[in-house]
Amino acid sequence: MSPIDARLRSIIRDPGRIRRDEPLKRHTTFRIGGPADYLVQVANRQELSGLLRLAGEEGLPVYILGNGSNLLVSDEGVRGLVLSLTGEFGRLAVEGSTVRVGGGYNLPKLAYEVQKRGLGGIEFACAIPGTVGAGLVINAGAHGGDLSQVVTEATVVWGDGREQRLTRDEIGFGYRSTRLQGTSAIVVEVVMALHPADPAELQGAMRQHLERRRATQPLGHPNAGSIFKNPPGDYAGRLIELAGLKGARVGDAQVSEKHANFIVNLGQATAKDVLMLMDRVRSTVEQRFGVRLEAEVKIWGHNPYFQP
Ligand SMILES: Cc1cc2nc3c(=O)[nH]c(=O)nc-3n(C[C@H](O)[C@H](O)[C@H](O)COP(=O)(O)OP(=O)(O)OC[C@H]3O[C@@H](n4cnc5c(N)ncnc54)[C@H](O)[C@@H]3O)c2cc1C
């Protein structure tokens, strides 16, 4: 057993929660991604601070994995520790119309749990297949709603192990962005202020959201949701379609015929295929319309193919 393995085992007592050389394609909705040196399921803040200390001392990069629904992981995978938030990070507490929820909690599950209790405000998230923590960092949204409309505060743990409660202003919400992006912040808990609403009406709204998605999104093939952010005042999908790129392919990566801002994995797509296709889409759209698209999908690991 290597010294790092031994230290990991002293922090995470259950060896079943430590996986070595774990293929990340098993953990991304794109079904793409090489191995992580270590994939560790972290169940509480004590374990998290122990792992961050270990990473700092050993110089190991740290990545946080949610549901892998906004991620493109390189074919070579990533070195260091990939942490997945479980245990206490998957808790939900509802008091009146205030919700306190762990960073590892599933967004659609949250939408349905509060709907049953007659609380509205988060129904837009019923089909965003990610976690609360990742959703907060990018201010996930759909159907006219986003997390900035309900979040009142969040607790993060920084890469140096420091824990901090952040107000809405400190989180700094923007369109599919917050000030936490590109920082070492790990979102461990989020507080939301919801409002009383009729459960049947909420259920009806969620059913409509799901139907709209089934009609407009290529849910039959692995994908990572929208690849590019919408540019101000326009839609990335509209520009990509107008540029004639629907159906464009590199290897098994294809610009969806159904929704041009989705890239689908037709079976054996590699990260390199997707990145080369993203580069082609971005440069074609830029040449045609003078608009430079910005990636919405997060890219991990070796990537000489597409400069974000
Ligand atoms: C079919 C489909 C439809 C989608 N529709 C939408 C949509 O309508 N609206 C929308 O906004 N998104 C949509 N997405 C994208 C995606 O679901 C969201 O971006 C979601 O918030 C990502 O959550 P995740 O847990 O899967 O994050 P991951 O993909 O696992 O991670 C994404 C990034 O967040 C970071 N991260 C993960 N957890 C944490 C944490 N606790 N603290 C700090 N950083 C963290 C990761 O390190 C990574 O950089 C869609 C995706 C798919 C596949």
The ligand as a Gaussian input file, in Angstrom:
#p B3LYP/6-31G(d) Opt

LIG

0 1
 C      -29.879000      16.439000     -20.304000
 C      -29.292000      17.600000     -19.538000
 C      -30.062000      18.743000     -19.349000
 C      -29.540000      19.826000     -18.646000
 N      -30.310000      20.938000     -18.471000
 C      -29.820000      21.991000     -17.786000
 C      -30.614000      23.154000     -17.574000
 O      -31.759000      23.233000     -18.000000
 N      -30.081000      24.176000     -16.877000
 C      -28.812000      24.139000     -16.370000
 O      -28.386000      25.105000     -15.724000
 N      -28.035000      23.045000     -16.548000
 C      -28.507000      21.981000     -17.241000
 N      -27.720000      20.877000     -17.429000
 C      -26.333000      20.879000     -16.944000
 C      -26.117000      20.332000     -15.531000
 O      -27.126000      19.434000     -15.144000
 C      -26.011000      21.464000     -14.517000
 O      -24.958000      22.338000     -14.855000
 C      -25.786000      20.933000     -13.097000
 O      -25.814000      22.005000     -12.190000
 C      -24.442000      20.200000     -12.962000
 O      -24.470000      19.509000     -11.744000
 P      -23.578000      18.207000     -11.498000
 O      -23.771000      17.826000     -10.076000
 O      -23.876000      17.177000     -12.499000
 O      -22.116000      18.812000     -11.691000
 P      -20.843000      18.103000     -12.321000
 O      -21.054000      17.947000     -13.787000
 O      -20.488000      16.896000     -11.547000
 O      -19.756000      19.225000     -12.061000
 C      -19.825000      20.450000     -12.769000
 C      -18.846000      21.439000     -12.109000
 O      -19.316000      21.746000     -10.795000
 C      -18.279000      21.480000      -9.840000
 N      -18.913000      21.014000      -8.607000
 C      -19.643000      19.891000      -8.430000
 N      -20.115000      19.828000      -7.169000
 C      -19.631000      20.925000      -6.539000
 C      -19.737000      21.420000      -5.207000
 N      -20.464000      20.797000      -4.260000
 N      -19.083000      22.569000      -4.893000
 C      -18.338000      23.226000      -5.828000
 N      -18.211000      22.811000      -7.100000
 C      -18.865000      21.671000      -7.441000
 C      -17.425000      20.434000     -10.490000
 O      -16.127000      20.451000      -9.927000
 C      -17.447000      20.875000     -11.932000
 O      -16.515000      21.909000     -12.161000
 C      -28.226000      19.764000     -18.113000
 C      -27.462000      18.592000     -18.283000
 C      -27.988000      17.526000     -18.995000
 C      -27.168000      16.282000     -19.165000

